[in-house]
Amino acid sequence: MTVLSGDIQQSYLARISNLFALTGGFIMLVVAAVTVASIIGRTTMGQSVEGDYEITEMGLAMAIFLFLPECYLRKGHVIVDLFTSHCTPNTLRTLDFIGDVVFTIIAFLFAYRMSMSGFEAKEYMEQSMLLGLPTWWTFVVGVISMVLCGLCGLYNIFSTFRGGNHE
């Protein structure tokens, strides 16, 4: 059973999110290495890495999904404060709470819809054109990441109800 602590940076969700972000960074490094190898091969030997575009496409999709929970916990998403720059702290907390509720609902909705798409991709044996990689792998990573985003949103909502500032 996960005990909700007052500090999100010390919670299990934060540790898992951090691990996801590190995994996403590792995937990005692998994608970069494949891209560099493909460019060098194309330039020097006239032969690129077969399926490099497919590897890049799937790898970047997975990496982006893996970065989302950490970005959400660190409040790293873009916020336009044109209309809220003169609001009171109480109003800002209320707007943050509403944002957390909307984000949580959308994260779980995305997880649900992506799981349906992933099941469909697996059922129809959808695969990449050159390498024949199953595309449902990307959906699995996306669903797990969006569920984690939703759990982080629930954590922030409960933290706000307990009077915390989840920052």
C-alpha positions as CSV (number, residue, x, y, z in Angstrom):
1,M,0.0,0.0,0.0
2,T,1.4,3.4,-1.0
3,V,1.4,6.0,1.8
4,L,0.9,9.5,0.5
5,S,3.6,11.7,2.0
6,G,3.4,15.5,2.0
7,D,6.4,15.9,-0.3
8,I,5.8,14.6,-3.8
9,Q,9.5,14.4,-4.5
10,Q,9.9,11.7,-1.8
11,S,7.0,9.6,-2.9
12,Y,7.0,6.3,-4.7
13,L,5.3,8.0,-7.7
14,A,8.1,10.4,-8.0
15,R,10.7,7.6,-7.9
16,I,8.8,5.7,-10.6
17,S,8.4,8.8,-12.7
18,N,12.1,9.5,-12.4
19,L,12.9,6.0,-13.5
20,F,10.5,6.4,-16.5
21,A,12.2,9.6,-17.4
22,L,15.7,8.0,-17.2
23,T,14.4,5.1,-19.4
24,G,13.1,7.7,-21.9
25,G,16.5,9.4,-21.9
26,F,18.2,6.0,-22.6
27,I,15.8,5.4,-25.5
28,M,16.6,8.8,-26.9
29,L,20.4,8.0,-26.7
30,V,19.8,4.7,-28.5
31,V,17.8,6.6,-31.2
32,A,20.5,9.2,-31.5
33,A,23.1,6.5,-31.9
34,V,21.1,4.7,-34.6
35,T,20.6,8.0,-36.4
36,V,24.3,8.9,-36.3
37,A,25.2,5.4,-37.5
38,S,22.7,5.7,-40.3
39,I,24.1,9.0,-41.4
40,I,27.7,7.9,-41.2
41,G,26.9,4.7,-43.1
42,R,24.9,6.6,-45.8
43,T,27.7,9.2,-46.2
44,T,30.7,6.8,-46.2
45,M,29.5,3.5,-47.5
46,G,26.3,4.5,-49.3
47,Q,24.4,2.2,-46.9
48,S,22.2,3.4,-44.1
49,V,20.7,1.5,-41.1
50,E,17.7,-0.3,-42.4
51,G,14.5,0.9,-40.7
52,D,16.2,3.9,-39.1
53,Y,13.1,6.0,-39.6
54,E,10.9,3.4,-38.0
55,I,13.2,3.0,-35.0
56,T,13.3,6.7,-34.6
57,E,9.6,7.1,-34.8
58,M,8.8,4.4,-32.3
59,G,11.6,5.2,-30.0
60,L,10.7,8.9,-29.8
61,A,7.0,8.1,-29.2
62,M,7.9,5.9,-26.3
63,A,10.5,8.4,-24.9
64,I,8.0,11.2,-25.0
65,F,5.4,9.2,-23.1
66,L,8.0,8.2,-20.6
67,F,8.9,11.8,-19.9
68,L,5.3,13.0,-19.3
69,P,4.9,11.9,-15.6
70,E,8.1,13.5,-14.5
71,C,7.3,16.6,-16.4
72,Y,3.9,16.8,-14.7
73,L,5.3,16.3,-11.2
74,R,7.9,19.0,-11.7
75,K,5.2,21.3,-13.2
76,G,7.2,21.4,-16.4
77,H,4.3,21.8,-18.7
78,V,3.8,25.2,-20.5
79,I,1.7,27.6,-18.5
80,V,0.5,30.9,-20.0
81,D,-0.1,33.3,-17.1
82,L,-1.2,36.2,-19.1
83,F,-4.6,36.3,-17.3
84,T,-3.5,34.9,-14.0
85,S,-0.5,37.0,-13.3
86,H,-2.5,39.4,-11.0
87,C,-4.6,36.7,-9.3
88,T,-4.4,36.1,-5.6
89,P,-2.6,33.0,-4.3
90,N,-6.0,31.5,-3.3
91,T,-7.3,31.9,-6.9
92,L,-4.1,30.4,-8.3
93,R,-4.4,27.3,-6.0
94,T,-8.0,26.9,-7.1
95,L,-7.0,27.1,-10.8
96,D,-4.2,24.6,-10.1
97,F,-6.6,22.3,-8.5
98,I,-9.0,22.5,-11.5
99,G,-6.1,21.9,-13.8
100,D,-5.1,18.8,-11.8
101,V,-8.6,17.4,-12.0
102,V,-8.8,18.0,-15.8
103,F,-5.3,16.6,-16.3
104,T,-6.1,13.5,-14.3
105,I,-9.4,12.9,-16.2
106,I,-7.7,13.4,-19.6
107,A,-4.7,11.2,-18.6
108,F,-7.0,8.3,-17.6
109,L,-9.1,8.9,-20.8
110,F,-6.0,8.8,-22.9
111,A,-4.9,5.6,-21.2
112,Y,-8.2,4.0,-21.9
113,R,-8.4,5.0,-25.5
114,M,-4.8,4.1,-26.2
115,S,-5.3,0.6,-24.7
116,M,-8.2,0.1,-27.1
117,S,-6.0,1.2,-30.0
118,G,-3.2,-1.0,-28.8
119,F,-5.5,-4.0,-28.6
120,E,-6.8,-3.3,-32.1
121,A,-3.2,-2.9,-33.4
122,K,-2.3,-6.3,-31.9
123,E,-5.5,-7.9,-33.1
124,Y,-4.8,-6.8,-36.7
125,M,-1.1,-7.6,-36.3
126,E,-0.2,-4.1,-37.3
127,Q,3.6,-3.7,-37.9
128,S,6.1,-1.3,-39.3
129,M,6.8,-1.6,-43.0
130,L,10.5,-2.3,-43.2
131,L,11.4,-4.1,-40.0
132,G,8.1,-5.7,-39.3
133,L,8.1,-4.4,-35.6
134,P,4.7,-4.7,-33.9
135,T,3.3,-1.3,-33.3
136,W,1.4,-2.3,-30.2
137,W,4.6,-2.0,-28.1
138,T,4.4,1.7,-28.3
139,F,0.8,1.7,-27.1
140,V,1.8,-0.4,-24.0
141,V,4.4,2.2,-23.0
142,G,1.9,5.0,-23.7
143,V,-0.8,3.4,-21.6
144,I,1.4,2.7,-18.7
145,S,2.8,6.3,-18.8
146,M,-0.6,7.8,-19.0
147,V,-1.9,5.7,-16.0
148,L,1.2,6.9,-14.1
149,C,0.3,10.5,-15.1
150,G,-3.2,9.9,-13.8
151,L,-2.0,8.5,-10.5
152,C,0.3,11.5,-10.1
153,G,-2.7,13.8,-10.8
154,L,-4.7,11.9,-8.1
155,Y,-1.8,12.4,-5.7
156,N,-1.9,16.1,-6.4
157,I,-5.6,16.3,-5.9
158,F,-5.5,14.4,-2.6
159,S,-2.5,16.5,-1.5
160,T,-4.6,19.7,-2.2
161,F,-7.5,18.3,-0.2
162,R,-5.2,17.6,2.8
163,G,-4.0,21.2,2.6
164,G,-0.7,20.5,0.9
165,N,0.9,22.6,-1.8
166,H,2.2,19.7,-3.9
167,E,5.1,21.9,-5.3
